[in-house]
């Protein structure tokens, strides 16, 4: 498995440069319990570290370097929290219509036209639970005269590569149900002939042999942008790189729009593991598309 080693160094040189005018830069970023709620709020587990204003400013600096057109967000407590990281003068926000702290959503550059579709609410298998699962956020953006349907997800954790039918794992059972729901969404996009992408934290080490990926690809041919690579996020010298669980899957014409040399992982300049929870245990993953 190849490791994306050069990206962290190259990012500092190239990140400030915008994508080509005809390109669309897509990213996904799990921001790890990003919330502006006060300390002691019962909706946030007591072991979650609170971020200071300086921590939020540091994240905002990384968002500027990311400079993406569309970012699928996970674990963000709505537009107000997102606006502390992404400049609201440049980005609009679309979040799942629910009250959970760990919400899924999008930050979309204001230069793009957005059509919001109903949430994929079925992904929240336990909506009345205190810490319920997350809805998917579904929208269409228009770029380069083309329309791209996007689904942001944050799926059930703790079934990273075990069989989905594992009888001893309720988490795998839940992920199997969610895989079926996403596959149905994919099948509908195929029937429409739409270009589409699914972005987010899948909590699954997808590869061509993985049964979850096979279930999704059975609904429509898919391109997995991280296939064959290992994730350098919080890896020391590349030795700790591990399989991706943050993915961008492309379908329809979007597979042809994908610039194959564009996969990047924005590793943090901070190397002290104690800062991990004040940044995120996930790094932004991005690609570029050339809609045509």
N, C-alpha and C positions, 0 to 999 in steps of 0.2 A: 504494500500500500504506500503510495507516494505521500510525502509530508510537505505541506506548503510552508517552507521555511523562510523564503525570502520576503514574504508578504509584509511582515511587521516592519522590516527596514525600508522596503520600497514604499510603504504607505506614507511615511512621513515626507517623502519626496514628491509623491504623485497625488496624494489625497486632496490637496487644495485645488487641483485642476479639475474643472467640471467635465462631465462626460461630453462626448461630441454631441452637437446639436441634434443629430438624428437618432441618438441613442437614448435608451431608457435604463436608468440604473435602479435595480431592485435589490433590496436588502431585507434581512430578518434579524431581529435583535431582541433577546429575552433580557429585560432590565431588572429582573430579580427583586420583586416586592417593591417596586418604585411607587411610593405613596407619600402624600403630604399630610396624612393623618397624624394627630399628635401621639406622643409616646403614651402607652397604656391603652390605646384603642383596642377593644376586644376582638376586632376583625383581623388583627395582625398578631401572629404568634409572638410570644415574649422573647424568643431567641433571635428574632430578626433585628439586625442592627439598623438603627435610625441613621439616615444620611443628613449631613449638615449642609448648609448653603454652599460651602466649599466643595463638598462631594458632588452636589448637583452641577456646580459650575464646571467641574472636571468632566463630568459626563457630557455636558453641553459642548465642551471643546471637542470631544470625540465625535459628537453628532455633526459638528461643522466639518470635521475632517472626512467623515463618511460621505457627506455631500450627495446623498442618494435622492432620487426622484420619488421613490415610494419605499417606505420601511414598514414591514409587518412587525408589530410590537406584541410582546407577551409580558405578562405580570406587571401591568401598568394600571394604576388606579384612576383611569379616565383622562380627559383632555387637560385638566388643570395640571396634573403631574407631568403629562407629556410635554406641556408647554414650558416646563422648567429645563427640559433637555433639548427640545427642538423649537427653534424660533418661530412663534406663531405668526410673525409677519411673513414668513416664507412657507409655512406649512399649515394645512388644515388637518383636522383629526376626525377619525371615524372609529368609534368604539362600540363593542357589543352592548346591546340594550339590557344591561343587568347591573346589579349593585355590588357584585363581587369586587374585592380588592385586586385579585389577579385577573384582570381583564385582558382580552385580546383586542387589537385594533390596528389602525394604520395611521402613519403620518404621511401625507401626500403633498408634494410641492404644489403651491397655488397656481402654477402655470398649467397644470393638468386639469382637464375636465373630468369630474367624478360622477358616476351614477351609483347610488347606494342600493343594494338589494337587501331583502330580509336576512337577518342573521340565520346562520345554520344552527338553530337552537337545539336541534336534536342531539348535537354533540355533548350537550350537558345532560348526561344520563341521570344525574341525581340533583335536580335543580333546587330541591328543598334542603339539601344537606348544608351544614354550616360551612364547610369548605367544599363547595360543589365543583364539578368539572366545568370546563370553559366552553362557551359557545364559539362558533366560527364567525368571522366577519367577512362578508361577501360584497365586493364592489367591482365596477368596471371603470378603467381609466382609458382616456383617448390620448394617443401620442403618435406623432408622425402620420396622422391620418388613419391610424389603425386603432381598433378597440381590443383591449386586453382584460379578460375577466380574472379576478384575483380572489383567492380565499386564504385568509390568515387563520392559523390553527395553533392550539396548544393542547396536545393530547395527553391521555392518561400516562402517568409515570410508572416506573418500576416494572416494566416488561420490556427491557431493552433488546433482548434477543432470544428470549425463551419462546417456546411454542405458544401460539395464541390460544390454543385449546388446552393449555396447562390446567388440569383440574384442581390443582392446589393454589392457584393464583387468581384472586378476584380482579387484580389489576390487569392481567392478560385477558381475562374475559371481557372487561370493559373496553380494552384497546381493540379487541376483535370486533366488538359492536361498533366502535367509532370508525374502524377501518371500513366496515360495510357502508356506513353513512357517507364517508368521504368518497368511496367508490361510486356510490349512486350519484353524487354531485358530479364526479368526473364523467360518468356515462351520459349525464344530461348535457354537459358541455360538448361532448363528442357528437351527440345527436344534433346540436345546434350548429356545429361546425365552428365553434369559437376557439380563438387562441386563449390559453389560460395558464395560470400558474397557481400552485399551492405553496405557501411559504409559512415557516414557523418552527416551533419546537415540537417535533414529532415524538420525542422521548423514545425513539426507536433507531437502532443502527441499521438503516436501510441499505440494502445491496441487492443485486439482481437475483440472488438466491433466497432472499428473505421472503417469508410467506406474506407479510403485510405488503411489501412492495409488489409482489406478484399479484395480490388481490387488486391493488389499485391499477396496475398496468394491464390487467385483464379488462378493465373498463374502458381504457384508451391507452394507446402507446404514450409512454412518458420518458422524458429525459431527466435524469437526476444529476444536478450540476456538480455534486461532491463525490460522485462515484470514482473510486480508485484513489481517493485522497484521505489523509488523516488530518485531524483538526489540531492546530498548534496552540489553541487558546490555553493560556496558563501552563504551557509546557516549557520546561527548562531545557534550552538548547535542542529542542525537538525530541528529546528522549522520552518525554511524557505525552507525546501526541497520541490521540485516541480517535476512535471512529466518531464521525459526526452524528449528532442527534438533531441538530438544527439543519433543516433541508429547504431547498427550493426545487420543486418538481415542475417541469414544463410540459404542456400538452398542446396539441393542435399546431397551428402555424408558429407558436412561440418557440417550438423546438428548432425551427429553422432560423428564427431571429437571434437565437442565443450566440453570442460571441464566445467561442470555446476557450479563448485565452483570458477570460475576464474574471474568473473566480478569485475572490480575495477574502481573506479573514483579517480583520483589523485587530491585531493583538495589542494589548495595552502596554504602554511604555513602563508602567509600574511593574516591578518584579516581586515586591514584598507580598507574600501570600496573605498577610493580614489585611491588605487592602482589597482582597478579592470580593468580600461581601459589601464593600462600600462602592465598588464599581459594579461588577456583575460576574457571576461564574460563567457567563456566556459572552462570547465576543461577536460583534456584528459579522455576518456573512453576506457577501454581495456578488452580483453578476451584472453584466450589461447585455441588453437586448438591442437589436437594430430593427425595429418594426418596418416592414416594407410590404 
